[in-house]
Amino acid sequence: MKTIRFGLIGTGMIAEFHAKAIAAVEGAELAGVFSRSPEKTAAFAQRHGTTAYDSLEALLAAPGLDAVCVTTPSGSHAEVALPALNAGKHVFCEKPLDVTLEKVDAIIGAARRNGSLLAAVFQMRFGTAAIRLKNAIEEGRFGRLTLASAYIKWYRSQEYYDQGAWRGTKELDGGGVLFNQGIHGVDLLQWLVGMPAEVQARVATLAHERIEVEDTAAALLRYPCGALGVIEASTAAWPGFSTRIEITGESGSAVLENDRLVFWKFAEEREEDAAILAEASAAKLGSGASDPKAISIEGHRQQIEDLAGAIREGRPPVIRGEDARNAVALILAIYESARTGAAVALD
């Protein structure tokens, strides 16, 4: 089995999860790291037994490098992903792909032109319970959908924002709770039931200082099938609650909390339904509801393993760049509605 050699761009908190995930995947190797801080790069490389590079160009020229993980601030993803793709490397990019559709489309276009794979970090889609829920929706077990909603009520202290100069800025964070913390729930909801046809929203900064973006948001959704829903998100909901997805229909209802199905009931029951509910104790992905470091590496490990397999087998990764575009488009539509006070239609 060919060893897939990964490079890391960025040495912040989430880069630690990528490094540990790579180490946990058979046939994957961390070949090097680069960040703008030589001191942080050297310390990171020493911690993880890899090579520190003093420039992005040097990392991309490393012998045998197959792919890079982009773990820089959100608004700088295109800045490093584009050179990597143009150098013929495959890219595993943290959420969101970037903070504007222009930059997102530039990254997707570069991957296509260079024949490189572009995978996006949305590990909640890999959860066993999320996959169970997706299958049930596609099988029609809910009948006609009536409500499909996401609730991301988390907590982040003022110190969290103060500790990172890029956090809470429009330029590099792109937005607030929706773009940073809430995007996982937003992506999971649209993956499960599809994109809404229209959104109407309000956002506010209620409990934090010195940030340019929202810490609280609420959006009303209308889906093409006629179903309704809401997205509620906050980093000012102490002490922080599990990300919650609620799906209801004329023939059934389900509630997903992180990677656990806490409610699962249908008008037409099946023998496996009790066992599916019992799987809740096997949840592996963890939650960053009150602590961003509390997530497990399992989701990243599964996605690293998938990308390594995709590179060997010449197939697309499970979550492609094109798939990750939807969450950005939906969040930007929510921001536009909040800015104008009007409903915004989505293509």
Helices and strands as residue ranges (DSSP letters): E 4-9, H 13-23, E 28-34, H 38-48, H 56-60, E 67-70, G 74-76, H 77-86, E 90-93, H 101-114, E 118-120, G 123-126, H 128-138, E 145-153, H 158-163, H 183-193, E 198-204, E 216-222, E 228-234, E 244-249, E 252-257, E 260-266, H 273-278, G 279-282, G 292-294, H 298-313, H 321-340, E 344-345
